[in-house]
Amino acid sequence: MKVVDVKSFVVDCCRTNWVFVKVYTDEGITGVGEGTLEYKEKVLTGAIEHIKEYLIGKDPFRIEKHFHNIYRDAYWRGGAVLMSALSAVEMALWDILGKSLNVPVYQLLGGKTNDRCRIYVNGWFAGAKTPEEFGEKAKQAVKRGVTAMKWDPFGKNYLQISNAELDRALRCIQAVREAVGNEVDLLIEAHGRFDVPTSIKIAQEIAPFKPMFLEEPVPPNNLEALKAVREKSPVAISAGERLYTRFDYNALFQMRACDYIQPDVSHAGGIMELKKIAAVAESHYIPFAPHNPSGPIANAATLQLAACCPNFCILEIMYSDVEYRKEITDEKLVYENGYLKIGDRPGLGIELNEEACSKYPYKKHELRHYTGELTDIRPARTAFYF
């Protein structure tokens, strides 16, 4: 079997654009992957074209060899663009291998340790502005069986936060905690906003609300700063969505700079790279909680990892999505009481509808984290897909 083509599909999905990849072979078996890279989609598709030049004519089953060569020969190793492109292609190669053997990818990685996957929802708060509105939307999510929810309550602040703005954030957290009670896990997102003393102050102030973790309190490019926060934080710290490959994670593990790791299958190198990262985390007794706010193919790939990683803890997922998500793939998710069932379809268990992708072409979207528009994360009309 040989690779004969690699195509990218960029699909608008309101807050960003999904970037899907499809790898074609001379035996008719195809594989799909996702490298959605928010706000840098054009450069990502260019990187995929470079990988295509290497991959045409190659045996798709030699996944480790291709990963090694593409990573090595890029010379400028790592980073969001190369690794997102490589992640998408790597996923697609695993999909081809699984389909050719008629088994799910997790079976190729050692088989199931988990039959189901606990989730926490992101985006449940869409449109909320006041603490009362957050509380009401939290109640609605719990009625759907949600047992864990994440959000960023810190407005448009960066590096520091005034006492007044922090008080507003705390009122928001309090409103949600009171709305859902103590049985639901709250996860507080910071999006790498704050400096070290501000992060420590925030961690201390949110502790009474018993969050599961505080995510990415400091910018991602200084692990010493992250460690400094963790050492003085009364709540668990999570991080890692903007680290790429096991080499970046090696420093994090050596420092013990966080309590939960959150690599993203679309950015950190794909399925096998996350499997390796999770395995090292397991040896440090650090839970594996993958970052996963993207599209249906990234979700399908991450579920393969949730199935076969013993230290898997919890998976991020978007609460709802654009109505046409169901057109883009044949995604089939089975949800019950805060968990997704892990399916057994061959490969990644999902197929891409190329024609549907063309109906929703690229649109420019901009980062909302520092504009005060962070809760405008969903369009006016959305649909539940799990």
GILINDA-V168976 format. One line per field, one symbol per residue. phi: phi as a letter, one per 20 degrees, with the letter a starting at -180 (. if undefined). A space follows every 10 residues. Layout:
phi=???
This chain:
phi=.cfdaccdcd cfbnebcfcd ccddcfdned ccbbcgcgmc ffffffffff fggfegneff feffffggff ffffmefmnf fgffffgfff gfffffffff emcffgffdo nfdcebcfcc ednfegnfcd gfffgfffgf fffenfdbbc adeemdfbmc bfffffffff fffffffffd mefeedcded lmedffffff ffgffeggel ffadelfdge ebfffffffg fdeedfddap fddcmffffg ffffelebdc dcfdfecepn ffffffffff ggfeldfdcg fadedfffff fffffgfddf egdacfbffb bggegfefcd gcdddblncd fefcffmemb ceefffgffc fgcfccfdfd dndffeecff dccfcb
